[in-house]
Amino acid sequence: MLRRSSIGGRGAGRGVAVLLVVILAAALVIRRRGPAPPARPAPPVEVLRTEPPAAPPRPAPPPAPSGRVEPPAALPGSLAGTEPDGAIRADDAGHLVIDLELRRLFDHFLIASGEEPIATIRARIVAVLHARLPATAEAEATAILDRYLAYRDAARQLSPPPAPRAGLGQLHDLRARMFAPEVARAFFADEEAATYAAFDRRDALLDPALSPAERERRLAEIDARLPAAARDARAAATAPIDELNREQAMRAAGAGDDQIAAARTAAFGPEAAARLAELDRSRAAWDARLARFRAARAQLLADPGLDDAERNRRIAELLASSFTPEERIRVEALDRIAAERAGH
């Protein structure tokens, strides 16, 4: 009996010891922690989110030039007193109509390149686009403007071509890369066709293997391939020369003034024919005055009784009494041309 009690006492003592150790450990932890801190308010919901934090915002790109920037009121010298070219317009849906008129508007202001910064020129163009177009068409035109300005910069950086045709090929390829097909076609197709035609005409004129009849046929074929606008412009530019050649042929065949006047009226209308007749009279009067001056000057040059100083003085007086200061410049220029021709 005594052994069981002793074993039981040992177990009880061990249990008490374990309990004391647990109590002491808890007290020690409480002492280290100190008094409990006051309760904190619950954090906002955003803090409790489990998504990863958002990346820091990227710096905003520099703003593009605004279409509403007011350009300077004072125009550069090359634009003073002019009105913007280009009848730009939008279609019924408010989209831009892409045609050559848009490029003409751009080029009108770009004449001032070198007189003022490109940014100022761009602002002038954008102001016109804003005034003439609805919002959608304005945005479309502004995008094409920026592409056109970039194209001009890129074209200036092209390497010098070995020949004019190669240079035009370089420009054609650059335009195809930088513009949508409809823009490249509207802006450059007629210009390229006219330039290639000019190359072909030069080749035909310089080809020694062509007979006169073959050359004329080749030139007619080249002109027939021109775009309508270029063909009309060429016809208008060469019409005075063609008419002069025709009149010279008529006069050589014995035609009188009445026949010449009738031919002019048929070709250009009565008002233009009257202006040409007046021009003929002015030219005839000038030729007569110039002939009288040259005859009198020739007599002075041939006079053996005059020394060089006196001869030059009398010729100067003759020139001053025969012509105005502006006309004297023209006479001197005609004398130089005559002397050059005589020298050759």
C-alpha positions, 0 to 999 in steps of 0.5 A: 500500500505504501508503494502505490501511495508513493507512486501516486504521490510522484505522479501527482507531484509531476503533474503539479510541476508541469502545471507550474511550468506552464503558468510561469511560461505564460507569465513570462510571455505576458511580461515580455509583451507588456500591456496590450496596445489599444485596438486599431481601426480597421484598415480601408478596404483598398488596403485589404485587397489581395491584387498586386499593387499597380505599376507606377504611372508612366510619364505622359508623352509630350502633347502633340501640337494642337490644331487650335494653336493660333498662328502669328497674325503677321504673314511672312513676305512670301505670303503677304497679300495672298489668299490660301490656295486649295478648295478643300472639302468634306463629303456628305458623311463629314470625311475629307475629300482627298484630292490635289486641292489639299496638297495645294493648300499645304504648298501655299503655306510651305512657300514660307519655309525658311522665313518662319519655323515649320511649327508656325507654318503648320499652325497656319495650315491647321487654322485653315483646316479648322475654319473650313472643315468639320471635325472628322475631316479636319482630323483626317487632313491634319494627319495627312499634313503631318505625314506630308511634312515628314515626307518632305524631310525624308525626301531632302535626305535622299542620296543624290540620284545618278540620273533624273529618271532614277531620282523620280523613281526614288521619290515614287518609292518614298511616296508609296511607303509614306502615304496611303495609296489614295493620298499618293495618287491624289498628290503625285500621280499627275506630277509624275506622269508629266515629269516622265512625259518631259523625259520622253519628250527630251529623248525624242527631241535628241534622238538623231535616229528619228526623222522629222515625221517620226519625231512629231509622231513620237511627240504626239504619242507622248502628249496623248499619254499625259493626264487631262490636267497636264495636257490642258496646262501644256496646251495653254502654255504653248498656245502663244508660241503655236499661234506665233508660229502659225502667224509667221507661216501665214505672213510668209504665205502672203496673209494680210492683217485682216486674215491674221485678225480673223485667225486670232479671233477664231482661236482666242475670241474677239477680246483676245484678238483685239489685245493681240492687235494692240500688242502688234501696234505697240511692238511695231512702234517700238521697233520703229523707234529702235531702228531710228535710234540705231540709224542715228547712232550709226551715223555718229559712229561713222563720223570721222570728225568726232573724237571718241569723247565727243562721239560717246557724249553725243551717243549718250545724249541720243539715247537719253532723248530717245528712251525713258530710263526703263527703256534704256535698260531694254535697249542696252540688253538688246545691244548685248544680245545682238553683239553676242550673236554677231560674235558667234 
